[in-house]
């Protein structure tokens, strides 16, 4: 009986002993796993801290490109200084392209070198302070050696505004070829001498068109002028006289623009019913005048980048020349009429950067018309020139063999 009692009492003790052995083992395993997790987390944090530190050091070693442009910079041309800088690069085992220029950027008031570069190889602000000898550092900053200054600041890329586009407030221009004013809403007025659409510029046709401008629609009158019947010899320019008499009538223009394209329509009808002033006539007995002009053209503009524009125009036109005969009572009888139908081809190039300029060439009814202009004083003073001549045929009785005219132009776009 006593033995059985001892056996029963020993079982709980054995179980307790087993628990005391197994439980610490399990707890120890869990504790080890936790320690490894904590160690890994600590390592990751330290790696992140090291990367942040490297980024901070790199940031201190560099200068923001926006501000670097404002500091003095030059290319080192002195052989002795160049060799000392290359030797410093080689000592730090920084490879650089052979024969590349050495450029330095300095901040003299702070007495520091912001950057030294040999091609694509660079030393930053901290590198130069740490690895250059004091004497070389001072020599570079002083800059008392042969060097070439570098202006790294970006040049202003100007895109000038051409007359004809809607201005912010208003625009105006005036030259021997015409004048105009344009408001921000596209309304205005303009006067144009001759018919450049035919190649006959300045006083060639003996008339002026005065048009009211309503954005893309223009309408007005054609009136004769008295000037131009005699040659004007103003050295060094000899302006040929006109051979056409101006007529009285109306003119209208309409444009349909979309994106870089446009369709232009033009109509002008004029006549000389009687003589009111003989000074208007090229001949007191018989004279030629432009009776009708009608054109339709299509234009497409190409942006060539860097403020360069190219415009190509093609279309068809019709015009009628008439010969008037003066009667005894000063009335004018139209004796002859001659009709012309011809394609229109025009190419125009405009550069709106720096000092603006433009050139164009047009051919219509075998008349080649060349135009050019250049900006002399920015946004104010320009020089215009135009030339026409019959091509592959003899000039008509109302045409000069060639006609050249140059004129200053005042233009303000605001």
C-alpha positions as CSV (number, residue, x, y, z in Angstrom):
1,X,0.0,0.0,0.0
2,X,2.8,2.4,0.8
3,X,4.5,1.7,-2.5
4,X,1.4,2.5,-4.5
5,X,1.0,5.8,-2.7
6,X,4.6,6.7,-3.5
7,X,4.0,5.9,-7.1
8,X,1.0,8.1,-7.3
9,X,2.7,11.1,-5.7
10,X,5.7,10.8,-8.1
11,X,3.7,11.2,-11.3
12,X,2.9,14.9,-10.8
13,X,6.4,15.6,-9.8
14,X,7.7,14.0,-13.1
15,X,5.2,15.9,-15.2
16,X,6.3,19.2,-13.5
17,X,9.9,18.3,-14.1
18,X,9.2,17.6,-17.8
19,X,7.4,21.0,-18.1
20,X,10.4,22.8,-16.4
21,X,12.6,21.3,-19.1
22,X,10.4,21.7,-22.2
23,X,9.0,25.2,-21.6
24,X,12.3,27.0,-21.2
25,X,13.5,25.3,-24.4
26,X,10.5,26.6,-26.3
27,X,10.8,30.0,-24.7
28,X,14.4,30.2,-25.6
29,X,13.7,29.4,-29.3
30,X,11.1,32.2,-29.5
31,X,13.5,34.6,-27.7
32,X,16.2,33.7,-30.3
33,X,13.9,34.4,-33.2
34,X,12.9,37.7,-31.7
35,X,16.6,38.7,-31.3
36,X,17.3,37.9,-35.0
37,X,14.3,40.0,-36.1
38,X,15.5,42.9,-34.0
39,X,19.0,42.5,-35.4
40,X,17.7,42.5,-39.0
41,X,15.6,45.6,-38.3
42,X,18.5,47.4,-36.8
43,X,20.7,46.5,-39.8
44,X,18.1,47.8,-42.2
45,X,17.8,51.0,-40.3
46,X,21.5,51.5,-40.2
47,X,21.7,50.9,-44.0
48,X,19.0,53.5,-44.6
49,X,20.9,55.9,-42.3
50,X,24.1,55.3,-44.3
51,X,22.3,55.9,-47.6
52,X,20.8,59.2,-46.2
53,X,24.2,60.2,-45.0
54,X,25.7,59.5,-48.4
55,X,23.0,61.6,-50.1
56,X,23.6,64.4,-47.7
57,X,27.3,64.3,-48.4
58,X,26.7,64.3,-52.1
59,X,24.3,67.2,-51.8
60,X,27.0,69.2,-49.8
61,X,29.5,68.3,-52.5
62,X,27.4,69.7,-55.3
63,X,25.9,73.1,-56.1
64,X,22.4,73.5,-57.4
65,X,22.6,74.0,-61.2
66,X,20.2,77.0,-61.0
67,X,22.6,78.9,-58.7
68,X,25.8,77.6,-60.3
69,X,25.1,79.6,-63.4
70,X,25.4,82.8,-61.3
71,X,29.0,82.1,-60.1
72,X,32.1,83.0,-62.1
73,X,33.3,80.2,-64.3
74,X,36.3,79.8,-66.6
75,X,38.4,77.4,-68.6
76,X,42.0,77.0,-67.3
77,X,44.5,77.7,-70.1
78,X,47.6,77.9,-68.0
79,X,49.8,74.7,-68.5
80,X,51.2,74.7,-65.0
81,X,47.9,75.1,-63.2
82,X,46.2,72.6,-65.6
83,X,48.9,69.9,-64.8
84,X,48.6,70.4,-61.1
85,X,44.8,69.9,-61.3
86,X,45.2,66.8,-63.4
87,X,47.7,65.4,-60.9
88,X,45.1,65.9,-58.1
89,X,42.5,64.0,-60.1
90,X,45.0,61.2,-60.8
91,X,45.9,61.0,-57.1
92,X,42.3,60.5,-56.2
93,X,42.1,57.9,-59.1
94,X,39.4,59.9,-60.8
95,X,39.6,59.1,-64.5
96,X,39.1,62.0,-67.0
97,X,39.0,62.2,-70.8
98,X,42.5,62.9,-72.3
99,X,42.7,66.4,-73.8
100,X,39.4,67.6,-72.2
101,X,39.3,71.2,-71.0
102,X,39.5,72.0,-67.3
103,X,36.6,74.2,-66.1
104,X,36.3,75.7,-62.7
105,X,33.4,77.4,-60.9
106,X,34.3,79.5,-57.9
107,X,32.7,81.6,-55.2
108,X,35.4,84.2,-54.5
109,X,33.6,86.0,-51.6
110,X,33.3,82.7,-49.7
111,X,36.8,81.6,-50.7
112,X,35.7,78.3,-52.1
113,X,35.8,76.3,-55.3
114,X,32.4,75.0,-56.1
115,X,33.4,72.6,-58.9
116,X,36.3,71.5,-61.0
117,X,35.5,69.4,-64.1
118,X,37.6,67.8,-66.7
119,X,35.2,66.6,-69.3
120,X,32.7,64.4,-67.5
121,X,35.0,63.9,-64.4
122,X,34.2,66.2,-61.5
123,X,35.4,67.3,-58.1
124,X,32.7,68.9,-55.9
125,X,32.9,71.6,-53.2
126,X,33.9,69.2,-50.4
127,X,36.3,67.2,-52.6
128,X,38.3,70.2,-53.6
129,X,38.4,71.4,-50.0
130,X,39.6,68.0,-48.8
131,X,41.9,66.8,-51.6
132,X,43.5,69.9,-53.1
133,X,46.7,71.4,-51.6
134,X,46.1,74.7,-50.0
135,X,48.4,76.5,-52.4
136,X,46.6,75.0,-55.4
137,X,43.2,75.9,-53.9
138,X,44.3,79.5,-53.4
139,X,45.8,79.7,-56.9
140,X,42.7,78.5,-58.6
141,X,40.4,80.9,-56.7
142,X,42.7,83.9,-57.3
143,X,42.4,83.3,-61.1
144,X,45.6,85.2,-61.8
145,X,46.6,83.0,-64.7
146,X,45.7,82.5,-68.4
147,X,42.0,81.6,-68.6
148,X,38.8,82.0,-70.7
149,X,35.7,83.2,-69.0
150,X,32.6,81.1,-69.5
151,X,29.0,82.5,-69.4
152,X,26.8,79.5,-68.7
153,X,23.7,81.5,-68.2
154,X,21.0,80.6,-70.8
155,X,20.5,83.3,-73.4
156,X,17.0,84.7,-73.7
157,X,15.2,83.0,-76.5
158,X,13.2,85.8,-77.9
159,X,10.0,85.0,-79.8
160,X,8.9,88.3,-81.3
161,X,5.3,89.1,-82.2
162,X,4.4,89.8,-85.8
163,X,2.0,92.4,-86.8
164,X,-1.3,90.8,-87.8
165,X,-1.7,88.5,-84.8
166,X,-4.0,89.8,-82.1
167,X,-1.9,92.0,-79.8
168,X,-2.3,92.2,-76.1
169,X,-3.5,95.8,-76.2
170,X,-2.8,97.4,-79.6
171,X,-0.4,97.4,-82.6
172,X,0.5,99.9,-85.2
173,X,2.9,100.1,-88.2
174,X,3.7,102.6,-91.0
175,X,6.0,102.6,-94.0
176,X,6.0,103.6,-97.7
177,X,4.2,100.3,-98.4
178,X,1.3,101.0,-96.1
179,X,0.1,101.6,-92.5
180,X,-2.3,100.0,-90.0
181,X,-3.6,99.8,-86.5
182,X,-4.9,96.7,-84.8
183,X,-6.7,96.4,-81.5
184,X,-6.7,93.4,-79.1
185,X,-10.1,92.2,-80.3
186,X,-8.9,92.0,-83.9
187,X,-10.6,95.2,-85.1
188,X,-8.6,98.0,-86.8
189,X,-7.9,99.8,-90.0
190,X,-5.2,99.6,-92.7
191,X,-4.0,101.3,-95.9
192,X,-2.0,99.4,-98.5
193,X,-0.2,100.9,-101.5
194,X,-0.4,98.9,-104.7
195,X,-1.4,95.2,-105.0
196,X,1.3,93.0,-103.6
197,X,-1.0,90.0,-104.4
198,X,-0.2,90.6,-108.0
199,X,3.4,91.6,-107.4
200,X,2.7,95.3,-108.0
201,X,3.9,97.0,-104.9
202,X,4.2,100.6,-103.7
203,X,2.8,103.1,-106.3
204,X,2.9,100.6,-109.2
205,X,-0.9,100.5,-109.6
206,X,-1.4,104.2,-108.7
207,X,-3.9,103.3,-106.0
208,X,-4.3,102.8,-102.3
209,X,-6.6,100.4,-100.5
210,X,-8.2,101.7,-97.3
211,X,-9.8,98.9,-95.4
212,X,-11.7,98.5,-92.1
213,X,-10.6,95.4,-90.3
214,X,-13.1,93.2,-88.4
215,X,-10.9,90.4,-87.2
216,X,-10.8,88.0,-90.2
217,X,-13.0,90.2,-92.5
218,X,-11.8,93.4,-94.2
219,X,-13.8,95.8,-96.4
220,X,-13.1,99.2,-97.8
221,X,-12.3,101.4,-100.8
222,X,-9.8,101.7,-103.6
223,X,-8.7,105.3,-104.3
224,X,-6.3,106.7,-106.9
225,X,-3.2,108.7,-105.9
226,X,-1.4,111.5,-107.7
227,X,2.2,110.6,-106.8
228,X,4.4,108.4,-108.9
229,X,3.9,109.6,-112.4
230,X,7.5,110.9,-112.6
231,X,10.8,109.2,-111.7
232,X,12.1,110.2,-108.3
233,X,15.8,110.5,-108.3
234,X,16.8,110.6,-104.6
235,X,20.3,109.4,-104.3
236,X,21.2,106.6,-103.8
237,X,17.7,105.5,-104.7
238,X,16.1,106.0,-108.1
239,X,12.4,105.1,-107.9
240,X,10.9,104.3,-111.2
241,X,7.6,106.0,-112.2
242,X,4.4,104.1,-112.4
243,X,2.7,103.2,-115.7
244,X,-0.7,102.5,-114.3
245,X,-3.4,105.0,-113.4
246,X,-5.2,104.5,-110.1
247,X,-9.0,103.7,-110.2
248,X,-11.8,104.2,-107.8
249,X,-13.7,101.2,-106.4
250,X,-14.1,98.8,-103.4
251,X,-12.1,95.9,-102.0
252,X,-12.8,93.1,-99.5
253,X,-10.8,90.3,-98.0
254,X,-11.9,87.3,-96.0
255,X,-9.8,84.7,-94.1
256,X,-10.8,81.3,-92.8
257,X,-8.1,80.1,-90.4
258,X,-7.9,76.8,-88.6
259,X,-4.9,75.5,-86.7
260,X,-1.8,76.2,-88.9
261,X,-3.9,76.5,-92.1
262,X,-5.9,79.3,-93.7
263,X,-8.0,80.0,-96.8
264,X,-7.9,83.6,-98.1
265,X,-10.3,85.2,-100.5
266,X,-9.8,88.6,-102.2
267,X,-12.0,90.7,-104.4
268,X,-11.4,94.2,-105.8
269,X,-13.3,96.1,-108.5
270,X,-12.4,99.6,-109.6
271,X,-13.0,101.9,-112.6
272,X,-12.1,105.3,-113.9
273,X,-15.5,106.8,-115.1
274,X,-14.2,110.3,-115.7
275,X,-11.2,112.6,-115.0
276,X,-11.4,114.7,-111.9
277,X,-7.7,115.6,-111.7
278,X,-5.2,115.2,-114.6
279,X,-2.4,114.7,-112.1
280,X,-3.9,111.3,-111.3
281,X,-3.3,110.1,-114.9
282,X,-0.1,108.6,-116.3
283,X,-1.2,109.9,-119.8
284,X,-3.8,112.6,-120.5
285,X,-5.1,110.7,-123.6
286,X,-4.8,107.0,-123.0
287,X,-3.8,105.0,-119.9
288,X,-3.9,101.6,-118.3
289,X,-5.6,100.8,-115.0
290,X,-6.3,97.7,-112.9
291,X,-10.0,96.9,-113.1
292,X,-10.6,93.7,-111.3
293,X,-8.7,91.4,-108.9
294,X,-10.0,88.1,-107.6
295,X,-8.0,85.5,-105.8
296,X,-8.4,82.4,-103.6
297,X,-5.4,80.8,-101.9
298,X,-4.6,78.2,-99.3
299,X,-1.7,78.6,-96.8
300,X,-0.1,76.3,-94.4
301,X,2.4,77.3,-91.7
302,X,5.2,75.1,-90.5
303,X,6.9,75.7,-87.1
304,X,10.6,74.8,-87.7
305,X,11.5,75.3,-84.0
306,X,13.6,78.0,-82.3
307,X,11.1,80.7,-83.5
308,X,11.4,79.8,-87.2
309,X,8.3,79.8,-89.3
310,X,7.8,78.7,-92.9
311,X,4.6,79.4,-94.7
312,X,3.7,77.9,-98.1
313,X,0.8,79.3,-100.1
314,X,-0.8,78.1,-103.3
315,X,-3.9,79.2,-105.1
316,X,-5.4,80.7,-108.2
317,X,-6.1,84.3,-109.2
318,X,-7.7,86.4,-111.9
319,X,-7.2,90.0,-112.8
320,X,-8.3,92.3,-115.6
321,X,-6.3,95.2,-117.0
322,X,-8.2,97.9,-118.9
323,X,-7.2,100.8,-121.1
324,X,-9.1,104.0,-120.7
325,X,-9.4,106.8,-123.3
326,X,-10.1,110.3,-122.2
327,X,-13.0,112.1,-124.0
328,X,-13.4,115.8,-124.6
329,X,-15.9,116.1,-121.8
330,X,-13.4,114.4,-119.4
331,X,-15.3,111.2,-119.4
332,X,-13.3,108.0,-119.8
333,X,-14.3,105.2,-122.2
334,X,-12.9,101.7,-121.7
335,X,-11.3,100.8,-125.0
336,X,-9.7,97.5,-124.3
337,X,-9.7,94.9,-121.6
338,X,-7.3,92.0,-121.1
339,X,-8.0,89.1,-118.7
340,X,-5.3,87.0,-116.9
341,X,-5.8,83.8,-115.0
342,X,-2.8,82.3,-113.2
343,X,-1.8,80.1,-110.3
344,X,-0.3,81.7,-107.2
345,X,2.8,80.2,-105.5
346,X,4.4,81.9,-102.5
347,X,6.9,80.9,-99.9
348,X,7.7,82.9,-96.8
349,X,10.3,82.4,-94.1
350,X,10.3,84.4,-90.8
351,X,12.8,84.2,-88.0
352,X,11.4,85.7,-84.7
353,X,14.5,85.1,-82.5
354,X,17.0,87.8,-81.8
355,X,16.7,90.5,-84.4
356,X,13.7,89.4,-86.4
357,X,13.8,89.2,-90.2
358,X,11.7,87.7,-93.0
359,X,11.9,86.9,-96.7
360,X,9.3,85.8,-99.2
361,X,9.1,85.0,-102.9
362,X,5.9,84.9,-105.0
363,X,5.2,84.2,-108.6
364,X,1.9,85.1,-110.3
365,X,1.1,85.7,-113.9
366,X,4.9,85.4,-114.7
367,X,5.6,88.3,-112.3
368,X,8.2,87.4,-109.6
369,X,7.8,89.4,-106.4
370,X,10.5,89.4,-103.8
371,X,10.1,90.8,-100.3
372,X,12.5,91.2,-97.4
373,X,12.5,92.9,-94.0
374,X,14.8,93.1,-91.0
375,X,14.5,94.5,-87.5
376,X,17.0,97.2,-86.7
377,X,15.8,98.5,-83.4
378,X,13.9,95.8,-81.4
379,X,10.1,96.2,-81.4
380,X,10.4,99.6,-83.1
381,X,12.4,100.2,-86.3
382,X,12.6,98.0,-89.4
383,X,13.8,98.1,-93.0
384,X,11.5,96.8,-95.8
385,X,12.4,96.1,-99.4
386,X,10.5,94.8,-102.3
387,X,11.2,94.0,-105.9
388,X,9.2,92.8,-108.9
389,X,10.1,91.8,-112.5
390,X,8.5,90.0,-115.3
391,X,9.9,86.4,-115.6
392,X,10.4,84.6,-118.9
393,X,8.5,87.2,-120.9
394,X,8.7,90.9,-121.9
395,X,7.0,93.4,-119.6
396,X,3.5,94.5,-120.4
397,X,2.9,98.1,-121.4
398,X,1.8,98.9,-117.9
399,X,4.8,97.2,-116.2
400,X,8.3,98.4,-115.6
401,X,11.1,95.9,-116.6
402,X,11.8,95.8,-112.9
403,X,10.7,97.8,-109.8
404,X,12.7,98.1,-106.6
405,X,11.7,100.0,-103.5
406,X,13.2,100.2,-100.0
407,X,11.5,101.9,-97.0
408,X,11.9,102.3,-93.3
409,X,9.1,101.0,-91.1
410,X,8.0,102.0,-87.6
411,X,6.1,99.2,-85.8
412,X,5.0,98.9,-82.3
413,X,3.2,95.8,-80.9
414,X,2.0,96.2,-77.3
